[in-house]
Amino acid sequence: MQNFKTVVLLAAISGLLIAIGGAMGGYAGVAIAFVIALGLNVGSYWFSADIVLRTSHAHEIEHGDDPDLFRMIETVANAANMPMPRVYIIDSPQPNAFATGRSPKHAAVAVTTGIRRILTDRELRGVLGHEMAHVANRDILTSSVVATIASAISMISFFALWFGDRRNGLVLLVVAIVAPIAASVIQLAISRAREYQADTDGANYVSDPEALASALSKLERGAQVIPMEVPDATAHLFIVNPLAGHSFSGMFATHPPIEQRIERLRRMSGYGGQ
């Protein structure tokens, strides 16, 4: 269901690009803006792992540094039919984790010291399943495509506002404001859909939806009371929003409500709502 929703949203944001570009700059304007935006985002996609790991202050560890963690990740990777990713630790008391990498062969999984302290091994396996699902589903590629289209829409809107036909000044102003907001709303909706899908696939990898549900409850509380400084642009990669103490909700949220994620997982377990 979430994969279908992602396709629909991708079609919507692509249609928005064509409509805005065609109305403001013609199809040549669409092509130019898309190429520029693509150039800006290809580098981000190709080097996404290194960029995110660096900005999150993560450092790579070896098997001997945490054998239990390596065993868990290897077990989940095998269940997901993926190669063993690189493993990173973030020295932060906030319990959190993320995965990144442009493909399963270039994947990295990072966990905080805080998550190692508060989760049981069973719960941590559930979290690792979620993160592996993001890589297996190539969600980094999806988010890069969406970011490219959203950037192109914003670019077209900006140029139309300053260089468009002044006879339609009010219309251009409204469109220049509304179009980037609409693109952002669709972009965030895709991010939330990918989170739901990673919950489902990850729970299936470890055959234990309740483990992830229990982990999410603990992680949400931890993110709310323990701050973690990360760039806004990378907050969506974490399993729970590390900026939960001062983040948006609803259609401007990067993550679905924790309550809904837990409810879905417990329905998978067969006792949701009991």
Buried (B, 14 or more C-beta within 10 A) or exposed (E): EBBEBBEEBBEBBBEBBBBBBBBBBEEEBBEBBBEBBBEBBEEBBEEBBEBBBEEBBBEEBEEEEBEEBBEBBBBBBEBBEBEBBBBBBBEBBBBBBBBBBBBBEBBBBBBBEBBBEBBEEBBBBBBBBBBBBBBBBBBBEBBBBBBBBBBBBBBBBEBBBEEBEEEBEEBBBEBBEEBBEBBBBBBBBBBBBBBBBBBBBBBBBBEBBBBBBBBBBBBBBBBBEBBBEBEEEBBBBBBBBBBBEEBEEEEEBBBBEBEEBBBBBBEBBEEBEE
